[in-house]
Amino acid sequence: MWDLVYVLSYILIIAFHHYLSFLYIIIGMAVYILTELSLGWIPISYGIGVIIIGILIALAIAISIWAGFIYTIEKKFQL
């Protein structure tokens, strides 16, 4: 019984995490950009370069967190 639970949890974690995490990153970045622009955290008068740098920093953080989760999952299941 526990072997079946182990296999099913493995499939759910790996399959959904790999495919949906990119969707989460895209949605999170869209919310990040809209929030910064609408609340005035990054005034548009600073130029598009500041916006691009902020996006790249947030994207780097999101990808590093995502890569850490993937590494942890693969290490746990010894892939």
N, C-alpha and C positions, 0 to 999 in steps of 0.2 A: 504494500500500500504506500509506504513512504517513498519507495523508488519512483512510483508514478507521480507523486506530488513533487518530488525533486526534479524529475524530467520536465513536467509541465511548468514549474516555476522557472526553470532554466530557459525554456522556449519563450515564455512570456517576457522575461527580463531581457534576454538578448535581442529577440526579434523586434519587440516594440521599442526598446531603448534606442537601437541603431536607427530605425526609420523615423520615429517620432521626435527624437531629440533635435534633428535639424529643423523640424517644424516649430518646436519650442524656441529655438534660437531665433528664427525668423520673426515669430510673433513678438518675442521679447525685444528684439532690436527695433521693430516698428513702434512698440509702445514707448521704448526709450527715446526714440527720435521725436515722436509726437509730444511726449511730456516735456522734453527739454525745450522744444520750440514754442509750445503753447504757454508754458510757465515763465518763459524768458530766461531760463538758465543759460542758454547760449543765444545771445542776441544775433539776429541775422546780419546786423551791421558789422560784426566781427569778420564775416566772410565765410565762404563755403569750406575753406581749409580747416577751420576750427571744428566745424560740424563733422567733416570727414575724419579728422584725428580722433574726435570723441567716439565716433562709430567704430573706428579701428581698435581703439583701446577696449571698448565694451565687447567687441567681437572676440578679441584675443582672450579676455577673461572668460567669456562664455565657452569658447572652444577648449581652453585649458581645463575648465571644470568638467566639461563633457569628456575630454580625454582621460581625466582622472577617474571618472565613473567607469568608463570602458575598461581601463587598466585594472581597476579593483574587481570588476565583475569577472574578467577573464582570469585574473589571478585566483579568485575564489573558486571558480569552476575548473581551474587548471587546463585552460585551452591551449 
